[in-house]
Amino acid sequence: EMFEMADASGDGVISKQEFDYYMKRNTKHSKEMIHDAFRMIDRDGDGEITMEEVRKAFLQKRREVNGKSGLGGGEEDELLMCSRDADALFERADTSGDGYLSKMEFELYMKRNTKHSDIAIRELFSMMDVDNDGFITRDEVRRVFLRQKKESGGNGAGIEGGEKMSMGELLGLDDDDMNELADDVYNMFFLSRPCGQAFWYALLIFALKTGLFVIIAIDLLTNKSFPDGSEVPLLVKCTQFLLLPVAVAIEEELIVTFFIYSNLKWSPVILELNPYAYKYKYHLGNMMRLIDGLLFLFINTSLLLQAVDILSMFLNFAALQFLQEIDNIALHLARDGYLTENLEEVANDVTLMKLPRNHNGMLQVLDSLLLFVTFVVLVVAWVLVQVL
């Protein structure tokens, strides 16, 4: 809690200025004591304090105060491990970002990351919710983690059938072979019940974006024209060429689709986590995202190549960015509870669901290859319009 309050910038580290400001506001220590405290905590001397440095300084101070009766090396490691596990849990499960885990957030996270039964998940929540206020704090998680490790003799904690496991395994924190889904309505479509609210909601947003793109494309092809190369100043041509890689880089939908098919895969195991995450919806959702990206790329590139002055070129780039964000905004509206409970639940599922990596070395270069091919296509279009 002290770390979060002192980290005013929210960048995950506490600068000397932030530390001084926090200490002056919350303590009566002198400047010298504050500076000494900062130097003591900042172990690597880089001028910034990390969460890990705060933990270690706290444990060192605790040992000094308690003397020989304090924590031993093994117990210190346990406390550090518990603290890290608690932070990892909150980073992944606290979708609202308010610093607390509600019962809904905890259950959604556990259902998507572990194979525990609903009863076991509820028991685990009740065990961690020490004050029974319906929310879990970081401090409650740390205390329960440490207590469970001590009760199990340091060998781990079990939740069902007496099985022994680490708290990280218990909470599904060891998932290096999994990758989170992108925050967009196309993944809501993937996880939605066929013909359910989220299913039609995602299709509606896709139809809305596609309709707007088609209207702009028709206007470009009927009312606009590509200028003759001799009419475009050399500086404008050079700027157009320099913006071609930018036009590719900002195509979020294209890049996400390339990444998914290059690095991730659908697996029948996913159906155990979400019974509606069918393979056909996985591919259909990705195809909708791909069409979205290709249409946006076509419009963006057309406007770029039709520009005859630099200012209009940049204005067109900026004006179209809001269209690209429509699907992301639609997901956040659902997730924040502005629509129905069903849409909110599916939107939260997107945050918690993960896909397995494919570990295919040859396939994993596909995204880079597709990105390069896309750039080459734009270069060819620029040459045809401005040079030939």
C-alpha positions as a Markdown table, in Angstrom:
| # | Residue | x | y | z |
|---|---|---|---|---|
| 1 | Glu | 0.0 | 0.0 | 0.0 |
| 2 | Met | 2.9 | 2.4 | 0.8 |
| 3 | Phe | 4.4 | 1.6 | -2.6 |
| 4 | Glu | 1.2 | 2.4 | -4.5 |
| 5 | Met | 0.7 | 5.6 | -2.6 |
| 6 | Ala | 4.2 | 6.8 | -3.1 |
| 7 | Asp | 4.4 | 5.9 | -6.8 |
| 8 | Ala | 2.6 | 9.0 | -8.0 |
| 9 | Ser | 3.5 | 8.4 | -11.6 |
| 10 | Gly | 2.3 | 4.8 | -11.6 |
| 11 | Asp | 5.3 | 3.6 | -13.5 |
| 12 | Gly | 6.1 | 0.8 | -11.0 |
| 13 | Val | 9.2 | 2.5 | -9.4 |
| 14 | Ile | 9.5 | 5.3 | -6.8 |
| 15 | Ser | 11.9 | 8.1 | -7.7 |
| 16 | Lys | 13.8 | 10.1 | -5.1 |
| 17 | Gln | 11.4 | 13.0 | -5.6 |
| 18 | Glu | 8.3 | 10.8 | -5.1 |
| 19 | Phe | 9.9 | 9.2 | -2.0 |
| 20 | Asp | 10.7 | 12.6 | -0.5 |
| 21 | Tyr | 7.2 | 13.9 | -1.2 |
| 22 | Tyr | 5.5 | 10.9 | 0.4 |
| 23 | Met | 7.7 | 10.8 | 3.5 |
| 24 | Lys | 7.3 | 14.5 | 4.1 |
| 25 | Arg | 3.6 | 14.2 | 3.8 |
| 26 | Asn | 3.2 | 11.1 | 6.0 |
| 27 | Thr | 6.1 | 11.2 | 8.5 |
| 28 | Lys | 7.9 | 13.7 | 10.7 |
| 29 | His | 11.4 | 12.6 | 9.8 |
| 30 | Ser | 14.1 | 15.1 | 9.0 |
| 31 | Lys | 15.5 | 15.5 | 5.5 |
| 32 | Glu | 18.7 | 13.6 | 6.5 |
| 33 | Met | 16.7 | 10.6 | 7.8 |
| 34 | Ile | 14.5 | 10.5 | 4.6 |
| 35 | His | 17.7 | 10.6 | 2.4 |
| 36 | Asp | 19.3 | 7.9 | 4.5 |
| 37 | Ala | 16.1 | 5.7 | 4.3 |
| 38 | Phe | 16.1 | 6.1 | 0.5 |
| 39 | Arg | 19.7 | 5.1 | 0.2 |
| 40 | Met | 19.2 | 2.1 | 2.4 |
| 41 | Ile | 16.2 | 0.9 | 0.3 |
| 42 | Asp | 17.8 | 1.7 | -3.1 |
| 43 | Arg | 20.1 | -1.3 | -3.0 |
| 44 | Asp | 21.4 | -1.0 | -6.5 |
| 45 | Gly | 21.9 | 2.7 | -6.3 |
| 46 | Asp | 20.1 | 3.5 | -9.5 |
| 47 | Gly | 18.1 | 6.4 | -8.0 |
| 48 | Glu | 14.8 | 4.5 | -8.0 |
| 49 | Ile | 13.1 | 2.1 | -5.6 |
| 50 | Thr | 11.4 | -1.1 | -6.9 |
| 51 | Met | 8.8 | -3.2 | -5.1 |
| 52 | Glu | 11.4 | -5.9 | -4.6 |
| 53 | Glu | 13.8 | -3.5 | -2.9 |
| 54 | Val | 11.0 | -2.3 | -0.6 |
| 55 | Arg | 10.3 | -5.9 | 0.4 |
| 56 | Lys | 13.9 | -6.8 | 1.1 |
| 57 | Ala | 14.4 | -3.6 | 3.1 |
| 58 | Phe | 11.3 | -4.3 | 5.2 |
| 59 | Leu | 12.6 | -7.9 | 5.9 |
| 60 | Gln | 16.0 | -6.6 | 6.8 |
| 61 | Lys | 14.6 | -4.1 | 9.2 |
| 62 | Arg | 12.4 | -6.7 | 10.7 |
| 63 | Arg | 15.3 | -9.0 | 11.4 |
| 64 | Glu | 17.3 | -6.1 | 13.0 |
| 65 | Val | 14.4 | -5.3 | 15.3 |
| 66 | Asn | 13.7 | -9.0 | 16.2 |
| 67 | Gly | 17.3 | -10.0 | 16.5 |
| 68 | Lys | 17.9 | -13.7 | 16.6 |
| 69 | Ser | 14.2 | -14.4 | 17.2 |
| 70 | Gly | 13.3 | -12.9 | 13.9 |
| 71 | Leu | 12.9 | -14.5 | 10.5 |
| 72 | Gly | 15.4 | -17.0 | 9.4 |
| 73 | Gly | 16.7 | -17.2 | 5.8 |
| 74 | Gly | 14.2 | -19.9 | 4.8 |
| 75 | Glu | 11.3 | -18.0 | 6.3 |
| 76 | Glu | 12.4 | -14.8 | 4.7 |
| 77 | Asp | 12.4 | -16.5 | 1.3 |
| 78 | Glu | 9.0 | -17.8 | 2.0 |
| 79 | Leu | 7.7 | -14.4 | 2.8 |
| 80 | Leu | 9.3 | -12.9 | -0.3 |
| 81 | Met | 7.8 | -15.7 | -2.4 |
| 82 | Cys | 4.3 | -15.2 | -0.9 |
| 83 | Ser | 4.6 | -11.4 | -1.6 |
| 84 | Arg | 5.5 | -12.0 | -5.2 |
| 85 | Asp | 2.7 | -14.5 | -5.7 |
| 86 | Ala | 0.2 | -12.1 | -4.2 |
| 87 | Asp | 1.4 | -9.3 | -6.6 |
| 88 | Ala | 1.2 | -11.7 | -9.5 |
| 89 | Leu | -2.3 | -12.7 | -8.6 |
| 90 | Phe | -3.5 | -9.1 | -8.4 |
| 91 | Glu | -1.8 | -8.1 | -11.6 |
| 92 | Arg | -3.7 | -10.7 | -13.5 |
| 93 | Ala | -7.0 | -10.9 | -11.7 |
| 94 | Asp | -7.7 | -7.3 | -10.7 |
| 95 | Thr | -9.4 | -6.4 | -14.0 |
| 96 | Ser | -11.0 | -3.2 | -12.5 |
| 97 | Gly | -7.6 | -2.0 | -11.3 |
| 98 | Asp | -9.0 | -0.7 | -8.0 |
| 99 | Gly | -6.5 | -2.7 | -5.8 |
| 100 | Tyr | -9.1 | -5.1 | -4.5 |
| 101 | Leu | -10.3 | -8.5 | -5.8 |
| 102 | Ser | -14.0 | -8.9 | -5.8 |
| 103 | Lys | -15.6 | -12.4 | -5.6 |
| 104 | Met | -16.5 | -12.2 | -9.3 |
| 105 | Glu | -13.0 | -11.2 | -10.4 |
| 106 | Phe | -11.5 | -14.0 | -8.3 |
| 107 | Glu | -13.9 | -16.7 | -9.6 |
| 108 | Leu | -13.5 | -15.6 | -13.2 |
| 109 | Tyr | -9.7 | -15.7 | -12.9 |
| 110 | Met | -9.6 | -19.1 | -11.2 |
| 111 | Lys | -12.1 | -20.7 | -13.6 |
| 112 | Arg | -9.9 | -19.6 | -16.6 |
| 113 | Asn | -6.5 | -20.4 | -15.1 |
| 114 | Thr | -7.1 | -23.5 | -12.9 |
| 115 | Lys | -9.1 | -26.7 | -12.9 |
| 116 | His | -10.5 | -26.3 | -9.4 |
| 117 | Ser | -14.2 | -27.0 | -8.8 |
| 118 | Asp | -16.6 | -24.1 | -8.1 |
| 119 | Ile | -16.8 | -25.2 | -4.5 |
| 120 | Ala | -13.0 | -25.2 | -4.1 |
| 121 | Ile | -12.8 | -21.8 | -5.6 |
| 122 | Arg | -15.4 | -20.4 | -3.3 |
| 123 | Glu | -13.7 | -22.0 | -0.3 |
| 124 | Leu | -10.4 | -20.4 | -1.3 |
| 125 | Phe | -12.0 | -17.0 | -1.6 |
| 126 | Ser | -13.5 | -17.3 | 1.8 |
| 127 | Met | -10.2 | -18.4 | 3.2 |
| 128 | Met | -8.4 | -15.3 | 1.8 |
| 129 | Asp | -11.2 | -12.9 | 2.6 |
| 130 | Val | -10.1 | -12.7 | 6.3 |
| 131 | Asp | -12.4 | -9.8 | 7.3 |
| 132 | Asn | -15.4 | -11.2 | 5.3 |
| 133 | Asp | -16.1 | -7.9 | 3.5 |
| 134 | Gly | -16.5 | -9.5 | 0.1 |
| 135 | Phe | -13.1 | -8.3 | -1.2 |
| 136 | Ile | -9.5 | -9.6 | -1.1 |
| 137 | Thr | -6.6 | -7.2 | -0.4 |
| 138 | Arg | -3.0 | -7.8 | -1.2 |
| 139 | Asp | -2.2 | -8.0 | 2.5 |
| 140 | Glu | -4.9 | -10.7 | 3.1 |
| 141 | Val | -3.4 | -12.7 | 0.2 |
| 142 | Arg | 0.1 | -12.5 | 1.6 |
| 143 | Arg | -0.9 | -13.5 | 5.1 |
| 144 | Val | -3.0 | -16.5 | 3.9 |
| 145 | Phe | -0.2 | -17.6 | 1.5 |
| 146 | Leu | 2.4 | -17.5 | 4.4 |
| 147 | Arg | 0.0 | -19.3 | 6.8 |
| 148 | Gln | -0.7 | -22.0 | 4.3 |
| 149 | Lys | 2.9 | -22.6 | 3.6 |
| 150 | Lys | 3.7 | -22.8 | 7.3 |
| 151 | Glu | 0.8 | -25.2 | 7.9 |
| 152 | Ser | 1.9 | -27.4 | 5.0 |
| 153 | Gly | 5.5 | -27.5 | 6.3 |
| 154 | Gly | 6.8 | -25.4 | 3.5 |
| 155 | Asn | 5.9 | -28.0 | 1.0 |
| 156 | Gly | 3.0 | -26.2 | -0.7 |
| 157 | Ala | -0.7 | -25.9 | -0.2 |
| 158 | Gly | -3.5 | -28.1 | -1.4 |
| 159 | Ile | -7.1 | -27.2 | -2.2 |
| 160 | Glu | -8.7 | -30.4 | -3.3 |
| 161 | Gly | -8.0 | -34.0 | -2.4 |
| 162 | Gly | -5.1 | -33.2 | -0.2 |
| 163 | Glu | -2.9 | -32.5 | -3.3 |
| 164 | Lys | 0.3 | -30.5 | -2.4 |
| 165 | Met | 1.2 | -27.7 | -4.7 |
| 166 | Ser | 2.8 | -24.2 | -4.6 |
| 167 | Met | 0.6 | -21.2 | -4.2 |
| 168 | Gly | 1.7 | -20.1 | -7.7 |
| 169 | Glu | 0.4 | -23.5 | -9.1 |
| 170 | Leu | -2.7 | -23.3 | -6.9 |
| 171 | Leu | -3.6 | -20.0 | -8.4 |
| 172 | Gly | -2.6 | -20.8 | -12.0 |
| 173 | Leu | 0.3 | -18.4 | -12.0 |
| 174 | Asp | 2.8 | -20.7 | -13.8 |
| 175 | Asp | 1.6 | -20.3 | -17.4 |
| 176 | Asp | 4.6 | -19.3 | -19.5 |
| 177 | Asp | 3.2 | -21.4 | -22.3 |
| 178 | Met | 0.0 | -19.4 | -22.5 |
| 179 | Asn | -0.8 | -16.0 | -24.0 |
| 180 | Glu | -3.5 | -13.5 | -23.2 |
| 181 | Leu | -6.2 | -12.6 | -25.7 |
| 182 | Ala | -6.4 | -9.2 | -27.4 |
| 183 | Asp | -8.9 | -6.8 | -25.9 |
| 184 | Asp | -11.5 | -6.5 | -28.7 |
| 185 | Val | -15.0 | -7.7 | -29.6 |
| 186 | Tyr | -13.7 | -10.3 | -32.0 |
| 187 | Asn | -12.5 | -12.3 | -28.9 |
| 188 | Met | -15.9 | -11.7 | -27.3 |
| 189 | Phe | -17.3 | -13.3 | -30.4 |
| 190 | Phe | -14.9 | -16.3 | -30.0 |
| 191 | Leu | -15.9 | -16.8 | -26.3 |
| 192 | Ser | -19.6 | -16.1 | -26.7 |
| 193 | Arg | -22.5 | -18.5 | -26.7 |
| 194 | Pro | -23.7 | -19.0 | -30.3 |
| 195 | Cys | -26.6 | -16.6 | -30.9 |
| 196 | Gly | -26.2 | -15.2 | -27.4 |
| 197 | Gln | -26.0 | -11.5 | -26.6 |
| 198 | Ala | -22.2 | -11.2 | -27.0 |
| 199 | Phe | -22.4 | -13.1 | -30.3 |
| 200 | Trp | -24.7 | -10.6 | -31.8 |
| 201 | Tyr | -23.0 | -7.7 | -30.1 |
| 202 | Ala | -19.7 | -8.6 | -31.7 |
| 203 | Leu | -21.3 | -9.0 | -35.1 |
| 204 | Leu | -23.0 | -5.7 | -34.8 |
| 205 | Ile | -19.8 | -3.9 | -34.0 |
| 206 | Phe | -18.1 | -5.6 | -36.9 |
| 207 | Ala | -20.9 | -4.6 | -39.3 |
| 208 | Leu | -20.7 | -1.0 | -38.0 |
| 209 | Lys | -17.0 | -0.7 | -38.6 |
| 210 | Thr | -17.2 | -2.4 | -42.0 |
| 211 | Gly | -20.1 | -0.2 | -43.0 |
| 212 | Leu | -18.2 | 2.9 | -42.2 |
| 213 | Phe | -15.1 | 1.7 | -44.0 |
| 214 | Val | -17.2 | 0.8 | -47.1 |
| 215 | Ile | -18.8 | 4.3 | -47.1 |
| 216 | Ile | -15.3 | 6.0 | -46.9 |
| 217 | Ala | -14.0 | 3.6 | -49.6 |
| 218 | Ile | -16.9 | 4.4 | -52.0 |
| 219 | Asp | -16.3 | 8.2 | -51.5 |
| 220 | Leu | -12.6 | 7.8 | -52.2 |
| 221 | Leu | -13.1 | 5.9 | -55.4 |
| 222 | Thr | -15.9 | 8.1 | -56.7 |
| 223 | Asn | -15.2 | 11.6 | -55.6 |
| 224 | Lys | -11.4 | 11.5 | -55.2 |
| 225 | Ser | -8.6 | 10.6 | -57.5 |
| 226 | Phe | -4.9 | 10.0 | -57.3 |
| 227 | Pro | -2.9 | 13.0 | -58.4 |
| 228 | Asp | -0.4 | 12.9 | -61.2 |
| 229 | Gly | 3.1 | 12.3 | -59.9 |
| 230 | Ser | 4.3 | 15.5 | -61.4 |
| 231 | Glu | 1.7 | 17.5 | -59.4 |
| 232 | Val | 3.0 | 16.2 | -56.1 |
| 233 | Pro | 6.0 | 18.1 | -54.5 |
| 234 | Leu | 9.1 | 16.0 | -53.9 |
| 235 | Leu | 8.9 | 16.7 | -50.1 |
| 236 | Val | 5.4 | 15.3 | -50.0 |
| 237 | Lys | 6.5 | 12.1 | -51.9 |
| 238 | Cys | 9.3 | 11.6 | -49.4 |
| 239 | Thr | 7.0 | 12.1 | -46.5 |
| 240 | Gln | 4.5 | 9.6 | -48.0 |
| 241 | Phe | 7.3 | 7.0 | -48.3 |
| 242 | Leu | 8.4 | 7.6 | -44.7 |
| 243 | Leu | 4.9 | 7.1 | -43.5 |
| 244 | Leu | 4.4 | 3.8 | -45.2 |
| 245 | Pro | 6.0 | 1.7 | -42.4 |
| 246 | Val | 4.0 | 3.8 | -39.9 |
| 247 | Ala | 0.8 | 2.9 | -41.8 |
| 248 | Val | 1.7 | -0.8 | -41.4 |
| 249 | Ala | 2.7 | -0.4 | -37.7 |
| 250 | Ile | -0.6 | 1.2 | -36.6 |
| 251 | Glu | -2.7 | -1.6 | -38.1 |
| 252 | Glu | -3.5 | -3.2 | -34.8 |
| 253 | Glu | -6.0 | -5.7 | -36.2 |
| 254 | Leu | -3.6 | -6.9 | -38.8 |
| 255 | Ile | -0.7 | -7.3 | -36.5 |
| 256 | Val | -2.8 | -9.1 | -33.8 |
| 257 | Thr | -4.1 | -11.5 | -36.5 |
| 258 | Phe | -0.6 | -12.2 | -37.8 |
| 259 | Phe | 0.6 | -12.8 | -34.3 |
| 260 | Ile | -2.2 | -15.2 | -33.4 |
| 261 | Tyr | -1.8 | -17.5 | -36.4 |
| 262 | Ser | 2.0 | -17.4 | -36.1 |
| 263 | Asn | 2.4 | -18.0 | -32.4 |
| 264 | Leu | -0.8 | -19.3 | -30.9 |
| 265 | Lys | -3.2 | -22.2 | -31.6 |
| 266 | Trp | -6.6 | -23.4 | -30.8 |
| 267 | Ser | -6.8 | -26.5 | -28.6 |
| 268 | Pro | -9.7 | -28.7 | -27.4 |
| 269 | Val | -8.5 | -28.0 | -23.9 |
| 270 | Ile | -9.9 | -24.5 | -24.3 |
| 271 | Leu | -13.4 | -26.0 | -24.2 |
| 272 | Glu | -12.8 | -27.1 | -20.6 |
| 273 | Leu | -12.3 | -23.4 | -19.7 |
| 274 | Asn | -15.0 | -22.0 | -22.0 |
| 275 | Pro | -17.6 | -24.5 | -23.4 |
| 276 | Tyr | -18.5 | -22.1 | -26.3 |
| 277 | Ala | -14.9 | -21.3 | -27.5 |
| 278 | Tyr | -15.4 | -23.5 | -30.6 |
| 279 | Lys | -12.8 | -23.8 | -33.3 |
| 280 | Tyr | -14.9 | -22.4 | -36.0 |
| 281 | Lys | -15.6 | -19.2 | -34.0 |
| 282 | Tyr | -11.9 | -18.9 | -33.3 |
| 283 | His | -11.2 | -18.8 | -37.0 |
| 284 | Leu | -14.3 | -16.7 | -37.9 |
| 285 | Gly | -13.4 | -14.1 | -35.2 |
| 286 | Asn | -9.9 | -13.8 | -36.5 |
| 287 | Met | -11.1 | -13.5 | -40.1 |
| 288 | Met | -13.4 | -10.6 | -39.1 |
| 289 | Arg | -10.4 | -8.9 | -37.4 |
| 290 | Leu | -8.3 | -9.5 | -40.6 |
| 291 | Ile | -11.0 | -8.0 | -42.8 |
| 292 | Asp | -11.2 | -5.0 | -40.4 |
| 293 | Gly | -7.5 | -4.5 | -40.7 |
| 294 | Leu | -7.3 | -4.8 | -44.4 |
| 295 | Leu | -10.1 | -2.3 | -45.0 |
| 296 | Phe | -8.5 | 0.2 | -42.6 |
| 297 | Leu | -5.1 | -0.3 | -44.4 |
| 298 | Phe | -6.7 | 0.3 | -47.8 |
| 299 | Ile | -8.4 | 3.5 | -46.7 |
| 300 | Asn | -5.4 | 4.8 | -44.8 |
| 301 | Thr | -3.0 | 4.1 | -47.7 |
| 302 | Ser | -5.4 | 5.6 | -50.3 |
| 303 | Leu | -5.7 | 8.8 | -48.3 |
| 304 | Leu | -2.0 | 8.9 | -47.9 |
| 305 | Leu | -1.3 | 8.6 | -51.6 |
| 306 | Gln | -4.0 | 11.1 | -52.6 |
| 307 | Ala | -2.4 | 13.8 | -50.4 |
| 308 | Val | -0.8 | 16.8 | -52.2 |
| 309 | Asp | 0.4 | 18.5 | -49.1 |
| 310 | Ile | 2.0 | 17.4 | -45.8 |
| 311 | Leu | -0.6 | 18.9 | -43.4 |
| 312 | Ser | -3.6 | 17.1 | -45.0 |
| 313 | Met | -1.6 | 13.9 | -44.9 |
| 314 | Phe | -1.1 | 14.0 | -41.2 |
| 315 | Leu | -4.7 | 15.2 | -40.6 |
| 316 | Asn | -6.1 | 12.2 | -42.5 |
| 317 | Phe | -3.9 | 9.9 | -40.4 |
| 318 | Ala | -5.2 | 11.4 | -37.1 |
| 319 | Ala | -8.8 | 11.6 | -38.3 |
| 320 | Leu | -9.1 | 7.9 | -39.0 |
| 321 | Gln | -7.6 | 6.6 | -35.7 |
| 322 | Phe | -10.9 | 6.8 | -33.9 |
| 323 | Leu | -12.4 | 4.2 | -36.4 |
| 324 | Gln | -9.7 | 1.7 | -35.5 |
| 325 | Glu | -10.6 | 1.9 | -31.8 |
| 326 | Ile | -14.3 | 1.2 | -32.1 |
| 327 | Asp | -14.0 | -2.5 | -31.4 |
| 328 | Asn | -11.8 | -1.9 | -28.4 |
| 329 | Ile | -14.1 | 0.8 | -27.0 |
| 330 | Ala | -17.1 | -1.6 | -27.5 |
| 331 | Leu | -15.3 | -4.2 | -25.4 |
| 332 | His | -14.5 | -1.7 | -22.6 |
| 333 | Leu | -18.1 | -0.5 | -22.5 |
| 334 | Ala | -19.2 | -4.0 | -22.0 |
| 335 | Arg | -16.5 | -4.8 | -19.4 |
| 336 | Asp | -17.2 | -1.7 | -17.3 |
| 337 | Gly | -20.8 | -2.7 | -16.9 |
| 338 | Tyr | -22.5 | 0.0 | -19.1 |
| 339 | Leu | -24.4 | -2.6 | -21.0 |
| 340 | Thr | -25.9 | -6.0 | -19.8 |
| 341 | Glu | -24.5 | -8.4 | -17.2 |
| 342 | Asn | -24.1 | -11.1 | -19.9 |
| 343 | Leu | -21.9 | -8.8 | -22.0 |
| 344 | Glu | -19.9 | -7.8 | -18.9 |
| 345 | Glu | -19.2 | -11.4 | -18.1 |
| 346 | Val | -18.0 | -12.3 | -21.6 |
| 347 | Ala | -15.9 | -9.2 | -21.7 |
| 348 | Asn | -14.2 | -10.2 | -18.5 |
| 349 | Asp | -13.7 | -13.7 | -19.9 |
| 350 | Val | -11.6 | -12.1 | -22.7 |
| 351 | Thr | -9.3 | -10.6 | -20.0 |
| 352 | Leu | -8.9 | -14.0 | -18.2 |
| 353 | Met | -8.8 | -16.4 | -21.1 |
| 354 | Lys | -5.4 | -17.5 | -22.6 |
| 355 | Leu | -4.4 | -19.5 | -25.7 |
| 356 | Pro | -1.6 | -22.0 | -25.8 |
| 357 | Arg | 1.6 | -21.2 | -27.8 |
| 358 | Asn | 2.3 | -23.4 | -30.8 |
| 359 | His | 6.2 | -23.7 | -30.2 |
| 360 | Asn | 6.6 | -24.2 | -34.0 |
| 361 | Gly | 9.8 | -22.4 | -34.9 |
| 362 | Met | 9.1 | -22.2 | -38.6 |
| 363 | Leu | 5.5 | -21.0 | -38.1 |
| 364 | Gln | 6.6 | -18.3 | -35.6 |
| 365 | Val | 8.4 | -16.3 | -38.3 |
| 366 | Leu | 5.2 | -16.1 | -40.3 |
| 367 | Asp | 4.1 | -12.8 | -38.5 |
| 368 | Ser | 7.3 | -11.1 | -39.4 |
| 369 | Leu | 7.1 | -12.4 | -43.0 |
| 370 | Leu | 3.5 | -11.2 | -43.4 |
| 371 | Leu | 4.3 | -7.8 | -41.9 |
| 372 | Phe | 7.2 | -7.5 | -44.4 |
| 373 | Val | 5.0 | -8.5 | -47.4 |
| 374 | Thr | 2.4 | -5.9 | -46.3 |
| 375 | Phe | 5.0 | -3.2 | -46.3 |
| 376 | Val | 6.3 | -4.3 | -49.7 |
| 377 | Val | 2.7 | -4.1 | -51.1 |
| 378 | Leu | 2.4 | -0.5 | -49.9 |
| 379 | Val | 5.8 | 0.4 | -51.4 |
| 380 | Val | 4.7 | -1.0 | -54.8 |
| 381 | Ala | 1.4 | 1.0 | -54.5 |
| 382 | Trp | 3.5 | 4.1 | -53.8 |
| 383 | Val | 5.8 | 3.5 | -56.8 |
| 384 | Leu | 2.8 | 3.0 | -59.1 |
| 385 | Val | 1.1 | 6.2 | -58.0 |
| 386 | Gln | 3.9 | 8.6 | -57.4 |
| 387 | Val | 6.7 | 7.3 | -59.7 |
| 388 | Leu | 5.3 | 5.5 | -62.7 |
